[in-house]
Structure formats: C-alpha cells, structure tokens
Amino acid sequence: MTLPNDLPNVFEFLSALGQALSNERVYHLWLDLTLMVMLTVHGMFVLMLTVIFHAVVDKYLKPGAMLMSSFLYFIFINLIFISHVLDILTWTYITIYLKAVPEGGAINAYYFVGEMYTTLGFGGFKVNPEWRTLPILIAISGILSSAISGAALYSMLNALLLNKKLPLENIKKN
C-alpha cells in the first residue's frame, strides 16, 4: 500500500491546525475546560449513584427482593438519563451564547447539540466557521459520558443479578 504524495508532514499539519485555532484561542481554551469540567461532574455524579445503588442493594435489600431492586435500578436509570439531558442543555446554552448555529434560535441549537452529543449526525446544520471544533467537543462529551453511564448501569445490573442469585447459591451449598 502506497501513501499519497500530497499528505502533509505531521508537524506542518499540527502547526496549521494550531494556527487555525489561534484566532479564537481564549474561547477554544474555555470550551476545552468546559468539556473537562462537564465530564468530571458527570462522572462523579454517576459514580455517586453507583456507590449509593451498591450500598442500598448490599445493606437493605434481602437476597431475592427482585421487585424492589428492579424498581431502584429503574430510578437510577432515570437519574442518569436526566444527567445526560442536563449535559445537552448545558451545551445548548453554550451554543446559543457563542451563536455557533446561526439559524433557528434555541430549538435549532438544542436539536444541533442533541444530534452532536448522540453522534447521530443526520442534520443539515451549518456551524459558523469559527466554531467548527464545537461539534467535535460536543461529540467527545457525549461519547465519554455515555461510556461512563453504560459502565455504571452495567455495574448496577450486575449487582442486581448477583442479589437475585444469592438464595440459590445458599440452597446449593447446603
């Protein structure tokens, strides 16, 4: 396999990218910091929910109390869903503030952010040229937040299923 001759040198590419982003460097740094803070807050919130779920299941729910455990699990699913909606709303306000999506106002900004956050990418939005990196940051936020949430929900479901199996294990041991 041969590489095309017109590929730029990696250092030239990074230099050109840095130069292109330097026009609005303060805002881009602010957006990067916003992404880091949002991921940290989302991660800590989901971690807190996971710890609480495990503590409640381990301490208060009797083995085999599947109905109550399932109800608790679905409450935590909804809390995690709400955290994603809050992430999308935060990015929507940022998008409106930056006037990154010039047409349609708040509804189009919300739709744009939801599309980028979930990485669907089927809309026909035109982002202002100075904010071309914004969809990338929103998509990174959505992908990583979803991964964090998925891992937490898997951990909670595993605890739920282990809680259900305990009485059977005790019967087999006797």
C-alpha positions as CSV (number, residue, x, y, z in Angstrom):
1,M,0.0,0.0,0.0
2,T,1.4,3.3,-1.0
3,L,0.7,6.6,0.7
4,P,-0.4,9.6,-1.4
5,N,2.3,12.1,-2.1
6,D,0.2,15.1,-1.0
7,L,-0.1,14.2,2.7
8,P,1.4,17.0,4.9
9,N,4.2,16.4,7.3
10,V,2.7,15.7,10.8
11,F,4.4,18.8,12.2
12,E,3.2,21.0,9.4
13,F,-0.3,19.7,9.9
14,L,-0.2,20.4,13.7
15,S,1.2,23.8,13.1
16,A,-1.5,24.7,10.6
17,L,-4.2,23.4,13.0
18,G,-2.8,25.4,15.9
19,Q,-2.7,28.5,13.7
20,A,-6.3,28.0,12.6
21,L,-7.4,27.6,16.2
22,S,-5.4,30.5,17.5
23,N,-7.8,33.1,16.1
24,E,-10.3,32.3,18.9
25,R,-7.8,30.8,21.3
26,V,-9.4,32.1,24.5
27,Y,-12.8,30.7,23.6
28,H,-11.4,27.3,22.5
29,L,-9.5,27.0,25.8
30,W,-12.7,27.9,27.6
31,L,-14.6,25.2,25.6
32,D,-11.9,22.6,26.4
33,L,-12.1,23.4,30.1
34,T,-15.9,23.3,29.9
35,L,-15.6,19.8,28.4
36,M,-13.3,18.7,31.1
37,V,-15.5,20.1,33.9
38,M,-18.7,18.6,32.4
39,L,-17.1,15.1,32.1
40,T,-15.8,15.3,35.6
41,V,-19.1,16.4,37.1
42,H,-21.0,13.8,35.0
43,G,-18.5,11.1,36.0
44,M,-18.6,12.0,39.7
45,F,-22.5,12.1,39.7
46,V,-22.7,8.7,38.0
47,L,-20.1,7.3,40.3
48,M,-22.0,8.6,43.3
49,L,-25.2,7.0,42.0
50,T,-23.4,3.7,41.5
51,V,-21.9,3.7,45.0
52,I,-25.3,4.6,46.5
53,F,-27.0,1.8,44.5
54,H,-24.5,-0.8,45.6
55,A,-24.7,0.3,49.2
56,V,-28.5,0.1,49.2
57,V,-28.6,-3.3,47.5
58,D,-25.9,-4.7,49.7
59,K,-27.3,-3.3,53.0
60,Y,-31.0,-3.0,52.8
61,L,-32.3,-5.4,50.1
62,K,-32.7,-9.0,51.0
63,P,-31.5,-11.6,48.5
64,G,-34.2,-12.3,46.1
65,A,-36.0,-9.0,46.5
66,M,-36.0,-8.6,42.8
67,L,-39.1,-6.3,42.5
68,M,-37.7,-3.6,44.9
69,S,-34.2,-4.0,43.4
70,S,-35.6,-3.5,39.9
71,F,-37.6,-0.5,40.9
72,L,-34.5,1.1,42.4
73,Y,-32.5,0.2,39.2
74,F,-35.0,2.0,37.0
75,I,-35.0,5.1,39.3
76,F,-31.2,5.2,38.8
77,I,-31.6,4.8,35.0
78,N,-33.8,7.8,35.0
79,L,-31.4,9.8,37.1
80,I,-28.6,9.0,34.7
81,F,-30.9,9.9,31.8
82,I,-31.6,13.3,33.5
83,S,-27.8,13.9,33.8
84,H,-27.4,13.4,30.0
85,V,-30.3,15.9,29.4
86,L,-28.5,18.4,31.6
87,D,-25.3,17.9,29.6
88,I,-27.2,18.6,26.4
89,L,-28.9,21.7,27.9
90,T,-25.5,23.0,29.1
91,W,-24.0,22.6,25.6
92,T,-27.2,24.2,24.1
93,Y,-26.7,27.3,26.3
94,I,-23.1,27.4,25.2
95,T,-24.0,27.1,21.6
96,I,-26.6,29.8,21.9
97,Y,-24.1,32.1,23.7
98,L,-21.5,31.6,21.0
99,K,-24.0,32.0,18.2
100,A,-22.5,28.9,16.7
101,V,-25.7,27.8,14.9
102,P,-26.8,31.0,13.2
103,E,-30.3,29.9,12.2
104,G,-33.4,28.8,14.1
105,G,-32.7,30.1,17.7
106,A,-32.9,27.9,20.8
107,I,-34.8,25.0,19.3
108,N,-32.3,24.5,16.5
109,A,-29.4,24.9,18.9
110,Y,-31.0,22.2,21.1
111,Y,-31.5,19.9,18.2
112,F,-28.0,20.5,16.9
113,V,-26.4,19.7,20.3
114,G,-28.6,16.6,20.8
115,E,-27.5,15.4,17.4
116,M,-23.8,16.0,18.1
117,Y,-24.0,14.7,21.6
118,T,-25.5,11.4,20.4
119,T,-23.3,11.5,17.3
120,L,-26.3,10.9,15.0
121,G,-25.1,13.4,12.5
122,F,-28.0,13.4,10.1
123,G,-29.0,17.1,10.3
124,G,-28.2,19.8,7.9
125,F,-26.8,22.4,10.3
126,K,-24.3,25.0,9.2
127,V,-21.9,25.9,12.1
128,N,-20.3,29.3,12.0
129,P,-16.7,28.8,10.7
130,E,-15.0,29.9,13.9
131,W,-16.9,27.2,15.8
132,R,-16.1,24.2,13.6
133,T,-14.5,22.4,16.5
134,L,-17.5,22.8,18.8
135,P,-19.3,19.7,17.3
136,I,-16.2,17.7,17.9
137,L,-16.1,18.7,21.6
138,I,-19.8,18.0,22.0
139,A,-19.5,14.6,20.4
140,I,-16.5,13.7,22.6
141,S,-18.6,14.8,25.6
142,G,-21.5,12.6,24.6
143,I,-19.4,9.5,23.8
144,L,-17.4,9.6,27.0
145,S,-20.5,10.4,29.1
146,S,-22.4,7.6,27.6
147,A,-19.5,5.2,28.2
148,I,-19.3,6.3,31.9
149,S,-23.1,5.8,32.2
150,G,-23.0,2.5,30.4
151,A,-20.3,1.1,32.7
152,A,-22.2,2.3,35.8
153,L,-25.5,0.8,34.6
154,Y,-23.7,-2.5,33.9
155,S,-22.2,-2.5,37.4
156,M,-25.7,-1.8,38.9
157,L,-27.3,-4.5,36.8
158,N,-24.6,-7.0,37.8
159,A,-25.2,-6.2,41.5
160,L,-28.9,-6.6,40.9
161,L,-28.4,-10.0,39.3
162,L,-26.0,-11.1,42.0
163,N,-28.5,-10.1,44.6
164,K,-31.1,-12.3,42.9
165,K,-28.9,-15.3,42.7
166,L,-27.8,-15.4,46.3
167,P,-30.6,-17.5,47.7
168,L,-30.0,-20.2,45.0
169,E,-26.3,-20.3,45.9
170,N,-27.1,-20.8,49.5
171,I,-29.5,-23.6,48.7
172,K,-26.9,-25.4,46.6
173,K,-24.2,-25.1,49.3
174,N,-26.5,-26.8,51.9
